[in-house]
């Protein structure tokens, strides 16, 4: 394999041929090909350099565009994580530093950003990435879970709702709800059934917890397509209770209530399927009482004693509660304060509307903002949703500002909507306040 010729040799090719030597003589003298001598002679004759310049064409997405274009694509996306390729391309055209430069298409920008996982579309449903911290006190957290499609001999189908206190190692309540058997689609728990179960359980022990933990049941948890908190979460917030959701497909995060499911099902339901629902519920209530007050428990903290004996603080209400006085405990100001901590991003439809609070719950912001993104916040002062649009600065280093473009009254966020209960007119006589709760022996 012949070595590359040097710059001095190439200059010698030109000089010797000018002096009369043929290409063949020069090639033989330097042990190179005739084509090599002829190439370098003609290149220098035509004014070219005798230096070899090796160029490697840039490869990769957007490699043919100016580096400033790639820089601003990434910069705009980092500053505005919810902007899509179309919005980014629009703002590239408004940057003074890119005037006169070619701008990539929407598809090219999308492919360029897709190279990095952090810019790719997030999973549809938001889930916690770690297990919730365990509670440390009795009545700090109640766990709620469901066992569906339990068949009875009379042909009816029921769902078993179980509530437990993981620190008190006791079942707070177990309730049966008659439902229809579903074969062709995923079955969801009724929101009213879930609220009824918790009310009944809290009323039995006369207390409200600080937290309620559930799985990602669609009825109880806000979906990714609409990240407004669910009615169940807002109902709990109005009672001063925090809603905790376990990780997806991780029932071990709800291990205590899952264990109580099995215990109560085997103790009270299995073998009693011949009874009608009302009679079976009475058997279930008696079983919950026996497991809490009479039967020894071999849970770690009970050591052979009943849960009430091992944890007497179960009889000390954390926040006294009676189901018939729920409206007195429910405070809409807590709901408003909770909602004011959120900021939602929505894309305006071609008709000038956005969806907020459900698939068919629309708010109008005007056709002038069609196909643009707006931010939505909740103003607790007048209970309105406020819509904002970003106003980019001409200076690339300046942060965008947001200006208010529309205000709309929030719908379906009244006490009746969140509790499912009808409030009494203010003209009625005052109701008696609930007395402190206590158990009476005998």
TORRO-543894 format. One line per field, with one value per residue (C-alpha): residue number from 0; residue in three letters; y, x, z. Coordinates in steps of 0.001 Angstrom, whole numbers, plus 524288, in hexadecimal, padded with zeros to 5 digits. Layout:
N
vopa: (NUM;...)
koltor: (ALA;...)
y: (Y;...)
x: (X;...)
z: (Z;...)
//
This chain:
442
vopa: (0;1;2;3;4;5;6;7;8;9;10;11;12;13;14;15;16;17;18;19;20;21;22;23;24;25;26;27;28;29;30;31;32;33;34;35;36;37;38;39;40;41;42;43;44;45;46;47;48;49;50;51;52;53;54;55;56;57;58;59;60;61;62;63;64;65;66;67;68;69;70;71;72;73;74;75;76;77;78;79;80;81;82;83;84;85;86;87;88;89;90;91;92;93;94;95;96;97;98;99;100;101;102;103;104;105;106;107;108;109;110;111;112;113;114;115;116;117;118;119;120;121;122;123;124;125;126;127;128;129;130;131;132;133;134;135;136;137;138;139;140;141;142;143;144;145;146;147;148;149;150;151;152;153;154;155;156;157;158;159;160;161;162;163;164;165;166;167;168;169;170;171;172;173;174;175;176;177;178;179;180;181;182;183;184;185;186;187;188;189;190;191;192;193;194;195;196;197;198;199;200;201;202;203;204;205;206;207;208;209;210;211;212;213;214;215;216;217;218;219;220;221;222;223;224;225;226;227;228;229;230;231;232;233;234;235;236;237;238;239;240;241;242;243;244;245;246;247;248;249;250;251;252;253;254;255;256;257;258;259;260;261;262;263;264;265;266;267;268;269;270;271;272;273;274;275;276;277;278;279;280;281;282;283;284;285;286;287;288;289;290;291;292;293;294;295;296;297;298;299;300;301;302;303;304;305;306;307;308;309;310;311;312;313;314;315;316;317;318;319;320;321;322;323;324;325;326;327;328;329;330;331;332;333;334;335;336;337;338;339;340;341;342;343;344;345;346;347;348;349;350;351;352;353;354;355;356;357;358;359;360;361;362;363;364;365;366;367;368;369;370;371;372;373;374;375;376;377;378;379;380;381;382;383;384;385;386;387;388;389;390;391;392;393;394;395;396;397;398;399;400;401;402;403;404;405;406;407;408;409;410;411;412;413;414;415;416;417;418;419;420;421;422;423;424;425;426;427;428;429;430;431;432;433;434;435;436;437;438;439;440;441)
koltor: (UNK;UNK;UNK;UNK;UNK;UNK;UNK;UNK;UNK;UNK;UNK;UNK;UNK;UNK;UNK;UNK;UNK;UNK;UNK;UNK;UNK;UNK;UNK;UNK;UNK;UNK;UNK;UNK;UNK;UNK;UNK;UNK;UNK;UNK;UNK;UNK;UNK;UNK;UNK;UNK;UNK;UNK;UNK;UNK;UNK;UNK;UNK;UNK;UNK;UNK;UNK;UNK;UNK;UNK;UNK;UNK;UNK;UNK;UNK;UNK;UNK;UNK;UNK;UNK;UNK;UNK;UNK;UNK;UNK;UNK;UNK;UNK;UNK;UNK;UNK;UNK;UNK;UNK;UNK;UNK;UNK;UNK;UNK;UNK;UNK;UNK;UNK;UNK;UNK;UNK;UNK;UNK;UNK;UNK;UNK;UNK;UNK;UNK;UNK;UNK;UNK;UNK;UNK;UNK;UNK;UNK;UNK;UNK;UNK;UNK;UNK;UNK;UNK;UNK;UNK;UNK;UNK;UNK;UNK;UNK;UNK;UNK;UNK;UNK;UNK;UNK;UNK;UNK;UNK;UNK;UNK;UNK;UNK;UNK;UNK;UNK;UNK;UNK;UNK;UNK;UNK;UNK;UNK;UNK;UNK;UNK;UNK;UNK;UNK;UNK;UNK;UNK;UNK;UNK;UNK;UNK;UNK;UNK;UNK;UNK;UNK;UNK;UNK;UNK;UNK;UNK;UNK;UNK;UNK;UNK;UNK;UNK;UNK;UNK;UNK;UNK;UNK;UNK;UNK;UNK;UNK;UNK;UNK;UNK;UNK;UNK;UNK;UNK;UNK;UNK;UNK;UNK;UNK;UNK;UNK;UNK;UNK;UNK;UNK;UNK;UNK;UNK;UNK;UNK;UNK;UNK;UNK;UNK;UNK;UNK;UNK;UNK;UNK;UNK;UNK;UNK;UNK;UNK;UNK;UNK;UNK;UNK;UNK;UNK;UNK;UNK;UNK;UNK;UNK;UNK;UNK;UNK;UNK;UNK;UNK;UNK;UNK;UNK;UNK;UNK;UNK;UNK;UNK;UNK;UNK;UNK;UNK;UNK;UNK;UNK;UNK;UNK;UNK;UNK;UNK;UNK;UNK;UNK;UNK;UNK;UNK;UNK;UNK;UNK;UNK;UNK;UNK;UNK;UNK;UNK;UNK;UNK;UNK;UNK;UNK;UNK;UNK;UNK;UNK;UNK;UNK;UNK;UNK;UNK;UNK;UNK;UNK;UNK;UNK;UNK;UNK;UNK;UNK;UNK;UNK;UNK;UNK;UNK;UNK;UNK;UNK;UNK;UNK;UNK;UNK;UNK;UNK;UNK;UNK;UNK;UNK;UNK;UNK;UNK;UNK;UNK;UNK;UNK;UNK;UNK;UNK;UNK;UNK;UNK;UNK;UNK;UNK;UNK;UNK;UNK;UNK;UNK;UNK;UNK;UNK;UNK;UNK;UNK;UNK;UNK;UNK;UNK;UNK;UNK;UNK;UNK;UNK;UNK;UNK;UNK;UNK;UNK;UNK;UNK;UNK;UNK;UNK;UNK;UNK;UNK;UNK;UNK;UNK;UNK;UNK;UNK;UNK;UNK;UNK;UNK;UNK;UNK;UNK;UNK;UNK;UNK;UNK;UNK;UNK;UNK;UNK;UNK;UNK;UNK;UNK;UNK;UNK;UNK;UNK;UNK;UNK;UNK;UNK;UNK;UNK;UNK;UNK;UNK;UNK;UNK;UNK;UNK;UNK;UNK;UNK;UNK;UNK;UNK;UNK;UNK;UNK;UNK;UNK;UNK;UNK;UNK;UNK;UNK;UNK;UNK;UNK;UNK;UNK;UNK;UNK;UNK;UNK;UNK;UNK;UNK;UNK;UNK;UNK;UNK;UNK;UNK;UNK;UNK;UNK;UNK;UNK;UNK)
y: (80000;80CE1;817FB;82528;82F32;83AF6;8493C;84A9E;83F31;8450C;851F5;84A3D;843D9;8513E;85692;84AB4;84A33;858B1;855B3;84BC4;83E84;835F6;830BB;82306;8272D;82E71;82319;81981;82271;823B9;81628;81B3A;8199E;8221F;8262A;82B59;833E4;838E2;83C16;84428;84B21;84F5A;85336;85C71;8614D;86540;86CC8;86242;85EBF;8534A;85060;84576;849C8;83EC0;842A0;83A3F;83E2C;84089;835B5;834E4;83B72;84A2F;84903;85106;85C53;866CD;862F5;86E75;8687D;85BB8;8634D;86B25;85F1C;858E3;86594;86815;85A30;85ADF;8679C;862E6;85428;8539C;85A3F;8517F;85259;85B5A;86553;8649F;866D3;872A0;878FD;875CC;87E81;889B9;8896B;894C9;88CAE;882F7;88C90;88839;87A41;86E68;86902;85A41;854C9;8505A;8421B;8448F;84B84;84059;8363A;83E59;83F5A;830F7;82D76;83069;82892;83495;83AF7;82F49;82DEE;82A3B;81E44;8206A;81F09;82568;81C0B;81D74;818C6;813AE;80D6E;816F1;8192A;81055;8169A;8172F;81A09;81418;81ACC;821C2;81A0E;81148;8081A;8058C;7FA80;7F2A4;7E46C;7E411;7DA46;7D19B;7C8A7;7C4FD;7B945;7C1BB;7C62F;7D3AE;7D91C;7E17E;7E8F8;7E8A2;7F585;7F457;7FF25;7FCB0;803F8;7FE69;803A9;7FF92;7F243;7F204;7F285;7FF79;7FAB1;7F174;7F46E;7ECEC;7F3F6;7ED6B;7EEF6;7E954;7DF33;7E47D;7DBA3;7E432;7EF82;7F34D;7F52E;801AC;8043E;80E2B;81B1A;81B87;80DAC;8115A;81D6A;8159F;80B6D;81580;81CE3;8106F;80C5C;819A6;81ABD;80D89;81237;82087;82605;82B45;8274B;8306D;82873;81E94;81560;80EBC;80880;80EF8;80BE0;814B8;81968;81E40;82358;82E0F;828B5;82D1A;832A5;83C0D;83E9F;84654;83F76;835CC;83863;82E08;8350B;84225;83C43;8376F;844AC;84B54;842A4;845C8;83871;83610;82C35;8231B;81A62;80E50;80AA7;8046E;7F58F;7F4F9;7EF77;7ED30;7FBC6;7F8D0;7EC3F;7EE5A;7F07D;7E592;7DC6E;7E11F;7DE3E;7D01A;7CF4B;7D531;7CDCE;7C0B1;7C3B4;7C996;7C777;7BA20;7B054;7BACE;7BD49;7B7BD;7C3BA;7CFB6;7DC1A;7E28D;7D693;7D4D3;7E2F3;7E06D;7D49B;7DD0C;7E7A3;7DD7B;7D7DB;7E53D;7E762;7DA0A;7DBB2;7E8DC;7E65F;7D7EB;7CF52;7CF3C;7D455;7CEF4;7DB40;7DFF4;7EADD;7E341;7D727;7CF18;7DA2F;7E04F;7EC50;7F53D;7EFED;7F134;7FEBC;805C0;8126B;80CE8;8118C;81F65;826B7;82E9B;837C1;8348E;83189;82DE2;82A84;83241;83E7D;83D08;84A12;850AC;84AA6;84D20;85A10;85EDD;8681B;85C63;857FF;8657E;8664C;858D6;85C36;86907;86159;85BAF;860F2;859FB;85B00;85939;85A66;8627B;85B73;86112;865A0;86D50;863EA;85BCC;84FE1;850E3;84814;83D5D;8390B;84109;84C7C;857CA;865DD;86FF8;878F0;87E1F;879DD;88394;87A26;86DF9;863DE;86B45;866F4;86E06;86C70;86B3A;86E68;86EE7;87BAC;878C9;88704;88607;8775F;87991;87286;87C85;87A49;87F9C;88045;881F6;88E76;88BC5;89603;89AD2;898AF;88A47;88A54;88FDA;88718;8873F;88E38;889B5;8928B;88FAA;88D88;8886B;884FB;87AFE;876D4;86936;85F52;8531B;856D4;85A3E;852FD;84B32;846E4;8422F;83C08;8371B;83CEE;847C8;8535E;8590A;866D9;87102;874E2;86830;86791;864A0;85655;8507F;84F3A;8417D;83DC9;837C0;8295D;81EDC;81067;80C51;7FEF2;7F620)
x: (80000;805CD;80730;800C6;80938;80E09;80BF7;81A44;818F2;80CB5;81396;81EBD;814F4;810D2;81E9E;82422;818F1;81ACD;82923;8251D;82483;8191F;80F38;814A8;822A9;81E86;81614;8212B;82A97;8219C;81B90;80DAE;80331;80245;7F482;7F9CE;803EF;7FA24;7F012;7F928;7FF46;7F20F;7ED06;7F875;7F7C8;7E99D;7ED24;7EA02;7F1C7;7FAFA;7F578;7EBA4;7DF4D;7D73F;7C954;7BFA8;7B1C0;7AA11;7A077;794B0;7877E;7880B;79697;794D1;78F1F;796C0;79B19;7939E;78716;7899C;78D4F;780AA;77852;77DA8;77D10;76ED5;76B1C;77265;76BB5;75E54;75D54;74F62;75247;7516B;75983;74F9C;75027;75EFF;7601B;75724;75FA9;76C3B;7675D;76593;77368;77BC1;78829;782E5;77E87;782BB;78589;77E14;77461;771B4;76439;75B38;75E6A;76D13;76BFE;763DF;76DCC;778F9;772C4;76F0E;77D81;77D32;7743E;7716D;76A80;76244;753E7;7518C;7497E;73AEB;7382A;74022;743F5;74BE2;759D9;75BC8;75407;74CA2;7531A;74CD4;74401;74893;73C0F;72EAA;72467;72F13;72C41;72120;722D0;71761;7169A;70C6F;7098A;7001C;6F6CD;6F382;6E861;6DD73;6D45B;6C884;6CF4E;6D308;6E0BB;6E733;6F3C3;6FAD0;7009F;70A42;71048;71B4F;72492;7324A;737E7;72C36;72C62;71DB0;71302;70BE9;700A3;6FC00;6F060;6E967;6E415;6DB15;6E01C;6DE1F;6E78F;6EFC0;6F63A;6F92A;70077;70858;6FFD9;70158;6FD5B;6F289;6F6B6;6EA8F;6ED2B;6FB05;6F64F;6EB87;6F548;6FE32;6F2F7;6EDBA;6FB1E;6FEA3;6F15C;6F334;6FFBD;6FBD0;70827;70E23;71BEE;7266A;72879;72174;7296F;723E3;728B9;7277F;71909;714CA;708BE;710FC;71D39;71ECB;7225F;72DDF;724E6;71F88;72879;71E43;71CB9;71188;704D5;708E4;715C7;70ED6;70493;70F73;71634;709AD;709F3;71844;71D00;72870;7267C;7322D;7331F;73BC8;744BB;73EE1;73E21;743E2;73972;743ED;74336;73580;739A9;7321F;724D9;7275B;7299C;71D2C;715DC;719A1;71715;70973;705B4;7097C;703C2;6F6A8;6F36B;6F898;6EE24;6E3B1;6E0E9;6D332;6CF01;6C920;6D14C;6CAF4;6CD0D;6DAE5;6DDFB;6D97C;6E271;6ED68;6EB37;6EB71;6F813;6FE9C;6FA7D;6FF78;70C89;70E8D;7093C;7087A;71198;72033;728AC;73606;73A56;747C6;742D8;737B0;73F13;732E1;72A9E;71EF8;72242;71AA6;72229;72F43;72C35;72307;72553;71BC8;7110D;71683;710FF;71B42;710CE;7030E;6F990;6EB6B;6E634;6D9A0;6E1A2;6EAE2;6E703;6EB3D;6F8C4;6FA16;700CB;700D6;70C08;714F6;71143;71409;72141;724C7;720E4;7287B;7353E;733AB;73700;7314B;735E3;72C00;72BE2;720A9;71839;714FE;7080B;70EFD;70BFD;713BB;70FED;7115C;70B08;70631;70569;6F925;6FBF4;6FFEA;703B5;70461;7102E;70D76;71084;71BA7;723A6;72077;72B74;7333D;736DF;731A4;733E0;7288B;7284E;71DAC;71AE7;714DA;710C8;7056C;7061A;70992;712B5;71C4F;7227F;72FF3;73827;746E6;74C76;75A5A;764D8;76D1D;77933;77CD4;78183;774DE;76A7E;75D01;75218;743FC;7386C;72A6A;72190;714E5;70DF3;7030F;6FB23;6FF12;6F44E;6F0A8;6F916;6EE5D;6EBC1;6E0AB;6E94E;6F47C;6ECDD;6E0FB;6D8B7;6CE9B;6D1EA;6C770;6C288;6C88F;6BAF5;6B93E;6BB93;6C980;6CD0A;6D28A;6E149;6E6DC;6EAF8;6F847;6F7E0;6F9FD;6F71A;6EDBE;6EF95;6E438)
z: (80000;7FBBC;8054A;80353;7FC50;803DF;800AF;7FC7F;7F329;7ED29;7EAFC;7E4AB;7DB63;7D6AC;7D56D;7CE4C;7C484;7C1F4;7BF06;7B4A5;7BB82;7B7EB;7C189;7BFD7;7C2E8;7CF1E;7D382;7D1D8;7D92C;7E50D;7E42B;7E2C7;7D87A;7CC63;7D07D;7DD6A;7D6AF;7CCCA;7D754;7DFC8;7D41A;7CEB7;7DC10;7DE46;7D03F;7D288;7DEE2;7E8D8;7F4F0;7F61C;803A0;805CC;80CCF;81269;81501;81C39;819DA;82643;8290A;831C5;832E4;83056;82D3F;820D6;8287A;82F8C;83D23;842D4;83DD0;8450D;8513B;85167;84EC3;85B1E;862B1;85F80;8630A;86FF4;87397;86F16;87145;86C20;85F21;85341;846BF;8404A;84B4F;84BAB;83CF1;83DF6;84858;84109;8363A;83FE2;84580;8407E;84156;83747;82CE8;81F6F;823C4;81F0D;828F4;82996;8277F;83265;82F6B;82FE0;83CF5;84262;83E0A;8436E;850ED;850F0;851D2;86069;86979;871CD;8663A;8628D;8659B;873A7;8778E;876E9;8854A;88FD8;89A8E;8A6FE;8A502;8B2CF;8BD95;8C677;8D38C;8DDCB;8E820;8F632;8FDDD;8FF6F;8F6EF;8EF70;8E305;8DEF6;8D370;8CA47;8C072;8B910;8B5FE;8AA99;8A48C;8B030;8AC0E;8B56D;8B423;8B10B;8A49C;8A972;8A864;8B2DD;8B4CB;8C1DD;8C670;8D198;8D9CF;8E363;8EC4F;8E9E1;8F6B1;8FEDD;8F7EA;8F71A;8ECFF;8EE14;8E5DB;8DB36;8D292;8C7C0;8BBCC;8B209;8A413;8969F;8918B;88648;87C33;87074;876B0;88284;88E68;89643;8A437;8A616;8AC0A;8B48F;8B963;8BD4A;8C48C;8CB26;8CFD7;8D600;8DC49;8E25B;8E748;8ECE4;8F355;8F9F9;9007D;9017A;8FB6C;8EEF6;8EAF9;8E5E5;8D97C;8D0E8;8C877;8BC4D;8AFE0;8A298;8A0EC;8958B;89CD8;8A832;8A17D;8975A;88A06;881D6;87770;8819C;88D23;894BA;8A1F3;8A245;8A98D;8B361;8B61B;8B758;8C06B;8C951;8C878;8CCF7;8D908;8DB73;8D6F2;8CDC9;8C2D2;8C0C7;8B4BC;8B47F;8A942;89D31;89D05;8AAC5;8B3E6;8BE32;8C103;8C617;8CCB3;8D954;8D327;8C967;8D4EF;8DB75;8CEDA;8CFF4;8DE91;8DDE4;8D1A2;8D775;8E4DF;8E112;8D2B5;8CED4;8D2EE;8D479;8C60C;8C7EB;8CFB4;8C916;8C8B6;8D493;8DD1D;8D812;8DB7F;8E976;8EA29;8E4CF;8EF0A;8F9DB;8F473;8F43A;9026C;906C0;8FFDA;90672;9142A;91733;90F28;91224;90732;903D3;8FCD7;900E3;909A5;90FBF;9145B;9170F;91C56;9158C;90D59;91692;9224B;91B60;91607;91F76;917EA;90DEB;91736;91771;90BB0;9048C;8FF36;9040C;8F90F;8F72B;8E9A7;8EB94;8EE14;8E297;8DCA8;8E933;8E7D8;8D944;8D64A;8C830;8CB6B;8CD0A;8BF59;8B9BF;8C073;8BB36;8AD3D;8ADA2;8AEA3;8A0E2;89371;887A8;87996;86EC1;85FFB;85AB0;850C3;84378;8491F;853DB;85F0C;868BA;870B0;87F64;88961;88068;8725C;86FD9;878E6;87028;872C1;867F1;8668E;858CF;84AF6;84A4F;852AB;84AA4;849D6;85435;861EF;86DDA;87C55;885D3;8943E;89E89;8A581;8B2E1;8B4A0;8AB02;8A7F8;899A5;8907A;88B16;87DBB;87A68;86E08;86D88;867B9;862AB;8645A;85908;86140;860A9;86ECC;8745F;87A34;87422;87B2B;87C0E;879FB;87DDB;87218;877F1;884BA;885BC;891BA;89646;8941C;89BE8;8A790;8B13C;8BDF0;8B7E0;8AC92;8B521;8C053;8B8EF;8C3C9;8C31B;8CBA4;8D458;8D1E3;8DACD;8DF7D;8E6F5;8F575;8F9F2;8FB5E;907B0;9071A;908B5;9166E;91948;915E5;92008;92192;92C58;9324D;93528)
//
